[in-house]
Amino acid sequence: MSASHARIWVGIDAGKGHHWAVAVDTEGETVFSTKVTNDEAPILALIDTACERADEVRWAVDISGRASTLLLALLVARGQQVVYVPGRTVNLMSGAYRGESKTDARDARVIADQARMRPKDFALLDTPPELVTTLRVLTNYRADLIADRVRMINRLRDLLVGICPALERAFDFSAAKGPVVMLTEYPTPAALRRIGVKRLTTWLERRKVHGAATVAVKAVEAAQSQQTALPGEKRAAKLVCDLAHQFLALDERIKDNDREIRETFRADDRAEIIESMPGMGPILGAEFVAIVGDLSGYRDAGRLASHAGLAPVARDSGRRTGNYHRPKRYNRRLRHIFYMAAQTAMMRPGPSRDYYLKKRAEGLLHTQALLSLARRRVDVLWAMLRDKRLFTSAPPVTQTA
């Protein structure tokens, strides 16, 4: 079958179970529209159909995450060019089309049209290296575990305040393991009063709790301040014990995940360079690599700063000029990485702290000074990776050519 079009654009509204593909020609007319199951054979059939219809096929997707992994891998393996059209763009541009319906086919048509009309505005997609893909899986899983940990702590404290408010106030259960270990067996004031400080200390020491005596004293003092058993205490106490066991098991899973992230990250050639920068430990470094890949998608440090939301954008109108604001579209996780790294580095003597204090002296607020420091560190990290050079406090000496 001979190709009937010189070039077509195929927009794909990607999903977990299935995708919807719409192809348009150079005039914006629909060539075909079809639903495709997210399996290898149907996707390969879609690629063959598109290639039969045109001499050149351009592909565009609205999801670059796990849901489109198989799709992207098959397209790249077939030598097809794929661009990423953000979902925010699709939502905004949908209003420019006739009708108010919201369907997968309509979204796929918008994706194809945007790729056709704006060929240089969207980033090309490629399958990342195995190490980067592994880091993405591990760091995303870590984010889920941390979110589960926060929810579990909140449930634990909510139940405990219904048993003994003084005991709930006495400890920071999110930061100390000892109080959580104690709750696996002694969650009520009556149980704590019965065992007493000395026996509780011995019990905690056998379980290798750091500062067992301090934990025991604070717990028994809190228990002695309340002699009344509150309604529903027995059932709540069982739930607290169960949550405490789950919390300790979750902490072990997070430790195992962190260890795997460190080992995987340090297998990367850039790990030593990234870790040499103050504030950039293996976890933040791994998240950085998972997001930016090999940096081929960034022309310079300014593009990287823009992706992290650290480059202000102008909002000038009429006589109002120099009106800069924080961008609305940026990667929140990447911004968080640079912000946390800057905050850690700022707390220790060195060039980062000196720059932070300089900005504070200029009248900037704490957050503003940190963001300014984070922006400066983007340039430094970019130069380090470009030149394959470790971080040094003194700037490198520029040699005359």
HUBELZI-V982114 format. One record per residue. RES is the residue in one letter. NEAR is the number of other ideal C-beta (glycine too) atoms within 12 Angstrom. D_FIRST is the distance of its C-alpha to the first C-alpha in whole Angstrom. Layout:
[[RES NEAR D_FIRST] [RES NEAR D_FIRST]]
This chain:
[[M 9 0] [S 9 4] [A 18 7] [S 19 9] [H 26 12] [A 16 14] [R 27 16] [I 37 16] [W 46 19] [V 49 19] [G 48 23] [I 52 24] [D 39 27] [A 39 28] [G 26 30] [K 17 32] [G 15 30] [H 25 27] [H 40 25] [W 33 24] [A 45 21] [V 41 20] [A 42 18] [V 34 19] [D 28 18] [T 21 20] [E 15 22] [G 21 23] [E 19 21] [T 25 19] [V 31 15] [F 30 16] [S 27 19] [T 27 19] [K 22 22] [V 36 22] [T 21 24] [N 29 26] [D 17 25] [E 19 23] [A 14 20] [P 22 19] [I 35 19] [L 22 17] [A 18 15] [L 38 15] [I 33 15] [D 17 11] [T 25 10] [A 38 12] [C 28 10] [E 20 7] [R 29 8] [A 28 10] [D 17 12] [E 20 15] [V 38 16] [R 39 19] [W 45 21] [A 50 24] [V 46 27] [D 41 30] [I 30 32] [S 31 32] [G 24 34] [R 19 34] [A 21 32] [S 33 29] [T 25 30] [L 32 27] [L 43 24] [L 35 26] [A 24 26] [L 29 22] [L 36 21] [V 22 24] [A 17 23] [R 22 19] [G 14 20] [Q 34 20] [Q 25 22] [V 37 24] [V 34 27] [Y 31 30] [V 44 31] [P 28 34] [G 25 35] [R 16 38] [T 28 36] [V 34 33] [N 20 36] [L 16 38] [M 26 35] [S 28 34] [G 15 37] [A 17 36] [Y 23 33] [R 10 34] [G 13 35] [E 10 37] [S 14 35] [K 15 34] [T 18 31] [D 27 29] [A 29 26] [R 28 28] [D 35 29] [A 41 25] [R 40 25] [V 42 28] [I 45 27] [A 46 24] [D 35 26] [Q 38 28] [A 42 26] [R 33 24] [M 24 28] [R 21 30] [P 18 28] [K 10 31] [D 17 33] [F 30 32] [A 25 32] [L 25 29] [L 34 29] [D 24 29] [T 24 30] [P 27 34] [P 20 36] [E 15 37] [L 25 41] [V 30 40] [T 23 38] [T 23 41] [L 38 43] [R 32 41] [V 24 42] [L 31 45] [T 35 46] [N 23 45] [Y 25 46] [R 34 50] [A 25 49] [D 18 49] [L 27 52] [I 23 54] [A 16 53] [D 23 54] [R 30 57] [V 19 58] [R 19 58] [M 31 60] [I 31 63] [N 19 63] [R 23 63] [L 38 66] [R 31 68] [D 19 68] [L 32 69] [L 39 72] [V 24 73] [G 26 74] [I 37 76] [C 38 78] [P 20 77] [A 24 79] [L 40 77] [E 32 74] [R 19 75] [A 32 77] [F 32 74] [D 17 70] [F 37 68] [S 20 65] [A 13 67] [A 25 69] [K 28 69] [G 33 72] [P 40 73] [V 38 69] [V 33 71] [M 42 74] [L 44 72] [T 28 71] [E 26 74] [Y 37 76] [P 39 75] [T 36 78] [P 31 81] [A 23 83] [A 29 81] [L 37 82] [R 24 86] [R 16 86] [I 23 85] [G 20 86] [V 26 86] [K 15 87] [R 22 85] [L 35 82] [T 25 82] [T 16 82] [W 27 80] [L 36 77] [E 21 78] [R 13 78] [R 22 74] [K 12 74] [V 28 74] [H 16 75] [G 21 78] [A 28 79] [A 21 82] [T 23 81] [V 35 78] [A 33 81] [V 24 84] [K 30 81] [A 47 80] [V 33 84] [E 24 85] [A 31 82] [A 34 83] [Q 21 87] [S 20 86] [Q 27 85] [Q 13 87] [T 15 85] [A 19 82] [L 24 80] [P 10 78] [G 15 75] [E 25 76] [K 18 75] [R 17 72] [A 28 71] [A 31 72] [K 20 70] [L 25 67] [V 40 68] [C 28 69] [D 21 65] [L 31 64] [A 34 66] [H 22 65] [Q 24 61] [F 34 62] [L 28 63] [A 20 60] [L 29 58] [D 27 60] [E 17 59] [R 22 55] [I 27 55] [K 19 57] [D 18 55] [N 29 52] [D 26 54] [R 19 55] [E 25 51] [I 37 50] [R 25 53] [E 19 52] [T 31 48] [F 36 49] [R 24 51] [A 21 48] [D 30 47] [D 15 48] [R 34 49] [A 29 51] [E 21 54] [I 29 54] [I 37 53] [E 27 56] [S 24 58] [M 39 58] [P 33 61] [G 35 59] [M 38 56] [G 25 56] [P 29 54] [I 36 53] [L 39 52] [G 36 51] [A 42 48] [E 38 47] [F 46 47] [V 40 44] [A 35 42] [I 34 42] [V 35 41] [G 29 40] [D 19 40] [L 27 41] [S 17 38] [G 24 37] [Y 26 40] [R 15 41] [D 17 45] [A 27 48] [G 18 47] [R 23 44] [L 37 45] [A 33 48] [S 25 46] [H 32 44] [A 39 47] [G 28 49] [L 38 51] [A 30 51] [P 21 52] [V 18 50] [A 14 52] [R 15 52] [D 12 54] [S 9 54] [G 7 57] [R 7 60] [R 11 59] [T 10 58] [G 11 58] [N 13 57] [Y 13 55] [H 14 54] [R 21 52] [P 20 49] [K 13 47] [R 18 44] [Y 26 44] [N 27 44] [R 20 47] [R 25 48] [L 32 47] [R 31 50] [H 26 52] [I 38 52] [F 46 53] [Y 32 56] [M 27 57] [A 38 57] [A 42 59] [Q 27 62] [T 26 62] [A 34 63] [M 33 65] [M 18 68] [R 17 68] [P 13 70] [G 24 68] [P 25 66] [S 34 64] [R 24 67] [D 20 69] [Y 29 66] [Y 35 66] [L 21 70] [K 18 69] [K 26 67] [R 20 69] [A 11 72] [E 13 70] [G 11 70] [L 18 67] [L 13 67] [H 18 66] [T 18 62] [Q 21 62] [A 28 63] [L 34 61] [L 31 58] [S 32 59] [L 39 60] [A 41 56] [R 31 55] [R 31 57] [R 42 56] [V 39 52] [D 27 53] [V 39 55] [L 44 52] [W 32 50] [A 24 52] [M 29 53] [L 34 49] [R 18 48] [D 16 51] [K 13 51] [R 20 55] [L 22 57] [F 28 59] [T 18 62] [S 19 65] [A 8 66] [P 13 63] [P 14 62] [V 7 64] [T 7 62] [Q 5 62] [T 4 63] [A 3 60]]
